């Protein structure tokens, strides 16, 4: 992978792949007395993902977690490529990219911790939230100024869509 300024990579992105815990959430888990684990997601991240889907971008989720509530939230946004319980993320990544004929150089991946590194090493634009681990920050071409679960996903999607002149500045009632 040649070392380009991350801004130069934005115009070639067709696909977003995100981790869940620490990226779409702040990494916290609330454990209920019945054992259910609750996570919180940012609605601005959801809005941006929906807008990207409406503009025909691919979105895939690869997470080691296996919470079905997470899958339901993502499916409700229109995201159908959701790999949960993916402890070896390269396997899910390879399956997804081969099935959909997507070249790694067209992918922006956002991760926050050690299990994300193998995938981050092969994509065109590895990114992370500002509160990612030092190891992930070291290999990221872009470190968002936002924390995981606090708008980091919105940050990268908005940048890509703006560079490609696909970001809608007006309200679209179909984008929720």
C-alpha positions as CSV (number, residue, x, y, z in Angstrom):
1,X,0.0,0.0,0.0
2,X,1.6,3.3,-1.0
3,X,1.7,6.0,1.6
4,X,-0.7,8.7,0.4
5,X,-2.1,11.7,2.3
6,X,-5.4,10.4,3.6
7,X,-7.3,13.2,1.8
8,X,-6.1,11.8,-1.5
9,X,-7.7,8.4,-0.6
10,X,-11.1,9.8,0.1
11,X,-12.1,10.2,-3.5
12,X,-11.6,6.5,-4.2
13,X,-13.6,5.1,-1.3
14,X,-16.7,3.1,-2.2
15,X,-17.0,1.0,0.9
16,X,-17.0,1.6,4.6
17,X,-16.3,-1.1,7.1
18,X,-16.7,-0.5,10.8
19,X,-16.0,-2.3,14.1
20,X,-18.8,-1.9,16.7
21,X,-17.4,-1.7,20.2
22,X,-15.2,1.4,20.5
23,X,-16.1,2.7,17.1
24,X,-19.9,2.7,16.8
25,X,-20.1,2.7,20.6
26,X,-17.9,4.2,23.2
27,X,-16.8,0.8,24.2
28,X,-18.8,0.7,27.4
29,X,-21.1,-2.2,28.1
30,X,-23.9,-1.9,30.7
31,X,-24.6,-5.4,32.1
32,X,-28.2,-5.9,33.2
33,X,-29.1,-8.2,36.1
34,X,-30.5,-10.7,33.6
35,X,-27.1,-10.8,31.8
36,X,-28.2,-8.7,28.8
37,X,-25.4,-6.3,27.7
38,X,-26.5,-2.8,26.5
39,X,-24.6,-0.6,24.2
40,X,-25.2,3.0,23.1
41,X,-24.8,4.3,19.5
42,X,-24.7,7.8,18.3
43,X,-27.7,8.9,16.1
44,X,-25.4,11.2,14.1
45,X,-23.3,8.2,13.1
46,X,-26.6,6.4,12.1
47,X,-27.7,9.4,10.0
48,X,-24.4,9.5,8.2
49,X,-24.4,5.7,7.5
50,X,-28.0,6.0,6.1
51,X,-26.9,8.9,3.9
52,X,-23.9,6.8,2.6
53,X,-26.2,3.9,1.8
54,X,-28.6,6.3,0.0
55,X,-25.6,7.4,-2.1
56,X,-24.9,3.8,-3.0
57,X,-21.8,3.3,-0.8
58,X,-21.3,-0.2,0.6
59,X,-21.3,-0.5,4.4
60,X,-20.2,-3.6,6.3
61,X,-19.9,-4.2,10.0
62,X,-17.3,-6.6,11.4
63,X,-17.4,-7.1,15.2
64,X,-16.2,-9.6,17.7
65,X,-19.3,-8.9,19.7
66,X,-22.4,-10.9,19.1
67,X,-25.3,-8.7,20.5
68,X,-28.4,-9.2,18.4
69,X,-29.7,-5.8,19.4
70,X,-26.7,-4.3,17.5
71,X,-27.7,-6.3,14.4
72,X,-31.3,-5.1,14.7
73,X,-30.2,-1.4,15.0
74,X,-27.9,-1.8,11.9
75,X,-30.5,-3.7,9.9
76,X,-33.0,-0.9,10.7
77,X,-30.6,1.6,9.2
78,X,-30.5,-0.6,6.0
79,X,-27.1,-2.2,6.8
80,X,-27.4,-5.9,5.9
81,X,-23.7,-6.9,5.8
82,X,-23.2,-7.5,9.5
83,X,-20.7,-10.0,10.8
84,X,-21.1,-10.5,14.5
85,X,-19.0,-12.9,16.6
86,X,-16.1,-12.4,14.1
87,X,-13.1,-13.0,16.3
88,X,-10.9,-13.4,13.2
89,X,-11.9,-10.3,11.3
90,X,-9.8,-11.1,8.2
91,X,-12.1,-14.1,7.5
92,X,-15.2,-11.9,7.5
93,X,-13.4,-9.2,5.5
94,X,-12.2,-11.7,2.9
95,X,-15.7,-13.3,2.6
96,X,-17.3,-9.9,2.2
97,X,-14.9,-8.4,-0.3
98,X,-14.8,-11.5,-2.5
99,X,-18.6,-12.0,-2.4
100,X,-19.1,-8.3,-3.4
101,X,-16.0,-7.9,-5.7
102,X,-14.6,-5.0,-3.7
103,X,-10.9,-4.1,-4.0
104,X,-9.2,-3.3,-0.6
105,X,-7.9,0.0,-1.9
106,X,-11.5,1.3,-2.1
107,X,-12.2,0.5,1.5
108,X,-12.2,2.8,4.5
109,X,-12.0,0.7,7.7
110,X,-12.4,2.2,11.2
111,X,-11.2,0.1,14.1
112,X,-10.0,0.9,17.6
113,X,-8.2,-2.1,19.0
114,X,-5.7,-4.9,18.3
115,X,-8.2,-7.3,16.6
116,X,-8.8,-4.6,13.9
117,X,-5.1,-4.4,12.9
118,X,-5.0,-7.3,10.4
119,X,-7.8,-5.7,8.3
120,X,-6.5,-2.2,8.7
121,X,-3.2,-3.3,7.3
122,X,-4.8,-4.3,3.9
123,X,-7.3,-1.6,3.3
124,X,-6.8,1.7,1.3
125,X,-7.7,3.9,4.2
126,X,-7.3,2.6,7.8
127,X,-8.8,5.1,10.3
128,X,-9.7,5.2,14.0
129,X,-11.3,7.3,16.7
130,X,-9.1,9.5,18.8
131,X,-9.5,7.2,21.8
132,X,-8.2,4.1,19.9
133,X,-5.2,2.1,21.2
134,X,-1.7,3.4,20.5
135,X,-1.1,0.4,18.2
136,X,-4.1,1.2,16.0
137,X,-3.3,4.9,15.9
138,X,0.2,4.1,14.7
139,X,-1.1,2.3,11.6
140,X,-4.1,4.7,10.9
141,X,-3.8,7.1,8.0
142,X,-6.4,9.2,9.7
143,X,-7.2,9.6,13.4
144,X,-10.6,11.2,13.9
145,X,-10.8,14.1,16.4
146,X,-14.0,12.3,17.8
147,X,-14.1,9.4,20.2
148,X,-15.7,6.1,19.4
149,X,-19.5,6.2,19.8
150,X,-19.3,10.0,19.8
151,X,-19.3,10.9,16.1
152,X,-16.1,9.3,14.7
153,X,-18.1,7.3,12.1
154,X,-20.0,10.5,11.1
155,X,-16.7,12.3,10.8
156,X,-15.2,9.9,8.2
157,X,-18.4,9.3,6.3
158,X,-19.0,13.0,6.0
159,X,-15.4,13.7,4.8
160,X,-15.7,11.0,2.0
161,X,-19.1,12.1,0.9
162,X,-18.1,15.8,0.8
163,X,-14.9,15.1,-1.2
164,X,-17.1,13.1,-3.7
165,X,-19.7,15.8,-3.7
166,X,-22.4,13.4,-2.4
167,X,-23.1,14.9,1.0
168,X,-26.6,16.3,1.3
169,X,-26.7,19.7,3.1
170,X,-30.5,19.7,3.0
171,X,-32.9,17.6,5.1
172,X,-34.2,14.5,3.4
173,X,-37.0,12.8,5.3
174,X,-36.0,9.5,3.7
175,X,-32.5,9.6,5.3
176,X,-33.6,8.5,8.8
